[in-house]
């Protein structure tokens, strides 16, 4: 078939090939569309969610959340009071033991030898004491009959007293060695459950080394650390709400029972214990807990307004906050507003001027928010 021939296109006296003219036609069409007022559609940017808090009085009740760990009321670290080779270990994870049960034992050869030597010494001292008593009785009879002198009687009496004192010392030595022998055995001081086993048979253990851990308390508690900013407001009897990630959807009531007067150097916090009012079998020692504490109003704070420190930003013109406007669960806007701040407290900055009680301020991403920006309120 004969190929079709396309006539060149002429523009103002010039001739161009059809393929070369295609980009020109496309450009002319675009210019015509723009000239007619048609605009290409633009995709709407998604609304950004904003985190906010409500402005309140510093002297009002405040809530703070802390992380803690579930622990039993009493934890006993079982260890020997002497060193040796572990020859018996009757402890398995989760095992229930009764008070007085033998849990572990050492070979304790040195202590047994010392005990046997003490017994031998006691028997020798007893024999010497009996001999001295017989000599004293005989000398006393001779002294009464006039055939023995007073010095002979006193010598016999002193020898008996010395033998008697040696016997008493040997008896105490036997008691001490018996106690040392008992140091090679671990008996459960109270009933409980084995929570950890840290040694194996035929292992050399040292005095004070933890062989097993016994959870002896029947009641569960939550251990946590509070910072110095709020420790003055925490006192025994303060109520708490506890949740566990392992027990979703359930909130447990609790009460502070212990507040340490000194800081823990390892965590720079003050240790606190919270007892659970109604614990269930779903909660086990070591589970992570979230503790919500509601601190009572502080009369010293008065009616001063306070916002979290992270809600206050600063630029070249001074301090500012982003006030959130709109209904929760829908669309809203943020307005940049200048504020005058006072002192920094444990709850945040005191606001002297700029916002009112009940207004909402953004608490995250202040560097990326813009005045008048549309946002999504969760």
SVG drawing of the C-alpha trace seen along z (x, -y; Angstrom):
<svg xmlns="http://www.w3.org/2000/svg" viewBox="-18 -42 67 80">
<polyline fill="none" stroke="black" stroke-width="0.4" points="0.0,0.0 1.3,-3.4 2.1,-5.5 -0.1,-8.4 1.4,-11.8 0.6,-14.6 0.7,-18.1 3.1,-20.4 1.4,-23.1 2.0,-26.7 2.4,-29.4 2.8,-33.0 4.5,-32.1 6.6,-29.3 6.1,-25.6 6.5,-23.0 6.2,-19.3 3.1,-18.0 5.2,-16.3 7.2,-19.4 4.0,-21.4 2.4,-19.2 4.1,-20.9 3.1,-24.3 -0.5,-23.2 -0.5,-21.9 1.0,-25.1 -1.6,-27.1 -4.4,-25.0 -3.0,-25.6 -2.8,-29.3 -6.4,-29.4 -7.5,-27.4 -5.7,-29.8 -7.1,-32.8 -10.6,-31.5 -10.2,-31.4 -10.0,-27.6 -7.7,-26.6 -6.3,-23.1 -7.9,-21.4 -5.8,-21.4 -5.8,-18.6 -7.0,-19.8 -4.4,-19.4 -5.5,-17.1 -6.1,-18.7 -3.5,-18.3 -4.6,-17.0 -3.6,-19.1 -3.0,-18.2 -4.3,-20.7 -5.1,-21.2 -7.6,-23.4 -6.4,-26.4 -7.1,-26.0 -6.2,-27.4 -2.9,-26.4 -4.6,-26.0 -7.1,-23.5 -6.9,-19.7 -4.4,-18.4 -3.9,-15.0 -0.6,-13.4 0.2,-10.1 3.2,-8.0 4.6,-4.6 5.0,-1.8 5.5,1.9 3.4,4.5 5.2,6.1 4.2,8.4 3.8,7.0 6.9,8.8 9.9,10.1 12.5,12.3 15.9,12.8 17.0,16.2 20.8,16.5 23.3,18.4 25.3,16.8 28.4,18.8 30.1,19.9 30.3,23.4 29.2,25.7 25.5,26.0 24.5,29.6 20.7,29.3 18.3,26.9 14.6,27.5 13.2,24.4 11.4,24.2 9.8,21.1 6.2,20.8 6.6,23.4 4.6,22.8 6.6,23.5 5.5,23.6 7.2,21.9 10.1,23.9 10.6,26.0 14.3,26.7 14.9,24.8 18.7,25.2 21.8,26.6 25.6,26.4 28.2,29.1 29.5,27.1 32.5,29.4 34.4,26.7 31.5,26.0 30.9,29.7 34.5,30.2 34.5,27.2 31.3,28.5 32.8,31.9 36.0,30.3 33.8,28.2 32.0,31.3 35.3,33.1 36.5,30.1 33.3,30.0 33.6,33.7 37.2,33.1 36.2,30.1 33.4,32.1 35.9,34.8 38.3,32.3 35.5,30.6 34.4,34.0 38.0,34.8 38.4,31.4 35.1,31.9 36.2,35.2 39.6,33.8 37.8,30.9 35.5,33.3 38.4,35.4 40.5,32.4 37.6,30.9 37.1,34.2 40.8,34.3 40.7,30.6 37.8,31.2 39.7,34.2 42.8,32.0 45.0,34.0 45.0,31.4 46.0,27.8 43.9,24.8 46.1,24.0 45.5,27.5 41.8,27.0 41.9,23.6 44.0,25.0 41.5,27.8 38.6,25.3 40.4,23.0 41.2,25.9 37.5,26.9 36.3,23.3 38.8,23.2 37.6,26.5 34.0,25.4 34.6,22.2 36.4,24.1 33.4,26.4 31.0,23.5 33.2,21.9 33.3,25.3 29.5,25.5 29.1,22.0 31.5,22.9 29.4,26.0 26.3,23.7 28.1,21.3 29.4,24.0 25.9,25.5 24.6,22.2 27.4,21.9 26.4,25.4 22.8,24.2 24.1,21.3 24.6,23.9 20.9,24.5 18.1,22.2 14.6,22.7 11.7,20.7 11.0,18.0 7.4,17.7 5.1,19.4 5.1,18.0 5.9,18.6 9.3,19.0 9.7,16.0 13.3,16.5 16.1,19.1 19.6,17.7 21.9,20.7 22.5,24.3 23.6,27.5 27.4,27.9 27.8,24.1 30.1,22.3 28.0,19.6 29.2,16.9 27.7,15.6 24.9,13.2 24.5,14.3 20.9,14.6 20.0,18.2 16.2,17.8 13.6,15.1 10.4,15.8 7.3,13.7 5.8,14.0 3.1,11.3 -0.4,12.2 -1.4,8.6 -0.1,6.9 1.3,3.4 2.5,1.0 5.9,-0.5 6.8,-3.8 9.0,-6.9 7.6,-10.4 9.7,-13.5 10.5,-16.2 8.0,-18.6 5.0,-16.6 6.4,-14.5 5.2,-17.1 1.6,-16.6 1.8,-12.8 0.8,-11.4 -0.4,-8.0 -4.1,-7.7 -4.1,-9.5 -6.3,-7.6 -5.0,-6.4 -6.3,-4.8 -4.2,-2.0 -4.4,-0.4 -2.3,2.5 -1.5,3.0 -1.9,6.8 -5.4,6.3 -7.0,3.9 -10.2,2.1 -10.0,2.5 -9.2,-0.3 -8.1,0.7 -8.5,-1.5 -5.6,-1.9 -4.2,-3.9 -0.8,-5.2 0.6,-3.4 4.3,-4.3 6.2,-7.5 10.0,-7.5 11.4,-10.6 14.7,-10.3 15.4,-10.2 16.6,-7.1 20.1,-8.0 19.6,-5.6 16.4,-7.2 16.5,-10.6 12.9,-10.0 11.2,-9.3 10.0,-5.6 6.2,-5.3 4.1,-2.2 0.4,-1.9 -1.8,0.9 -4.5,2.3 -7.9,2.4 -9.1,5.4 -6.4,7.2 -7.2,10.1 -5.3,13.2 -4.7,11.5 -2.2,9.2 1.2,10.6 4.4,9.3 6.5,7.4 3.7,6.2 3.9,2.6 1.3,0.2 0.1,-3.3 -0.9,-5.2 -3.1,-8.3 -2.9,-10.4 -5.3,-13.3 -3.5,-15.8 -5.6,-17.9 -5.9,-21.7 -3.0,-23.8 -4.3,-26.8 -0.8,-28.5 -1.3,-28.7 -4.5,-30.8 -6.4,-31.5 -3.4,-31.9 -3.8,-30.4 -1.3,-27.8 -0.5,-26.0 2.0,-23.3 5.5,-24.6 5.4,-22.9 2.4,-25.0 4.4,-28.3 6.5,-29.3 8.9,-32.2 10.0,-34.2 11.5,-37.7 8.4,-39.4 8.1,-37.5 6.1,-34.5 3.0,-33.2 0.5,-30.3 -1.8,-28.9 -5.4,-29.1 -7.5,-26.3 -11.0,-27.2 -13.7,-24.7 -15.7,-21.8 -13.9,-18.6 -14.1,-15.8 -14.4,-18.3 -12.5,-21.0 -11.1,-24.0 -8.4,-26.7 -5.5,-27.9 -4.9,-31.5 -1.5,-32.8 -1.8,-34.9 0.8,-36.8 0.9,-36.0 2.7,-37.4 4.0,-34.5 4.9,-34.5 6.9,-31.9 7.5,-28.3 5.8,-25.8 5.7,-22.0 2.5,-22.2 3.8,-24.7 3.9,-28.5 1.7,-30.8 -0.1,-33.0 -0.6,-36.6 -2.2,-37.9 -3.3,-36.6 -5.7,-33.7 -8.7,-33.0 -9.9,-30.0 -11.5,-27.3 -9.7,-28.3 -7.7,-25.5 -4.1,-25.8 -2.0,-23.6 0.7,-21.6 2.7,-20.1 4.2,-21.1 4.2,-24.9 7.1,-25.4 5.0,-24.0 1.7,-25.7 0.6,-29.0 -1.7,-31.7 -5.2,-31.0 -4.3,-27.5 -7.1,-25.0 -6.7,-21.9 -8.5,-18.8 -9.6,-18.5 -9.5,-14.9"/>
</svg>
